[in-house]
Amino acid sequence: MEALCPKEYQKGVRLFNEGRYFECHDVLEELWTETFGEERSFYQGLIQAAVAMFHLENNNLGGAARMFEAACAKLRAYPPRYRGIDLRRFLEDLDRCRAWLREVRCERDDPPADRPGPTVKIYLHTTRGNRE
């Protein structure tokens, strides 16, 4: 991933995996504003995933649900491995969050303390290039 990806992208992935979603959003947004073509929507999907996790942490379940939906819609347009990410696994994790949110929102507005939300990580693969 290092040789092919901008430093901001690498930093954004690291921040996401550290649970620093707000900072991840800021870093990737800078990259997104400078990007054109098919990668622009990909970066936007990652940003929306970070915002969804930020909302989830802050108990904004409606905002989280909307951002998870938007992120998944954008990211599903890309191959299972893209820009160094195991996107298939990432989308599975996001879908797990969406299912958890649906279940919790049906029960009550606030998630119970004994049922924390699922965690999501961006898993990298070792194949060179944008696509596999």
Residue pairs with C-beta under 8 A, 6 or more apart in sequence:
1 10
1 13
1 83
1 84
1 124
2 10
3 128
4 83
4 84
4 128
4 129
4 130
5 83
5 84
6 31
8 27
8 28
8 30
8 31
9 28
9 31
9 43
9 83
11 27
12 24
12 27
12 28
12 31
12 46
12 50
13 24
13 84
13 85
13 122
13 124
15 21
15 23
15 24
15 27
16 24
16 46
16 49
16 50
16 53
16 121
16 122
17 121
17 122
19 53
19 57
21 50
21 51
21 53
21 54
21 57
22 50
22 54
24 47
24 50
25 47
25 50
25 51
25 54
28 43
28 46
28 47
28 50
29 47
31 43
32 40
32 43
32 44
32 47
35 43
39 83
41 74
41 77
42 74
42 75
42 78
42 82
42 83
44 74
45 70
45 71
45 72
45 73
45 74
45 75
45 78
46 71
46 75
46 122
48 67
48 68
48 70
48 71
48 74
49 67
49 68
49 71
49 75
49 90
49 94
49 120
51 63
51 67
52 63
52 64
52 65
52 67
52 68
52 71
52 94
52 97
53 64
53 97
53 120
55 61
55 63
55 64
55 67
56 64
56 97
56 101
56 117
57 117
59 110
59 111
61 101
61 104
61 105
61 109
61 111
64 97
64 101
65 98
65 101
65 102
65 105
68 94
68 97
68 98
68 101
69 98
71 94
72 91
72 94
72 95
72 98
75 87
75 90
75 91
75 94
76 91
78 87
79 87
79 131
79 132
80 86
80 87
80 88
80 132
81 87
81 88
81 125
81 127
81 131
81 132
82 130
82 131
83 130
84 124
84 125
85 122
85 123
85 124
85 125
86 123
86 124
86 125
89 123
90 120
90 122
90 123
93 118
93 119
93 120
93 121
94 120
96 118
96 120
97 117
97 118
97 120
100 117
100 118
101 117
104 111
104 112
104 115
104 117
111 117
125 132
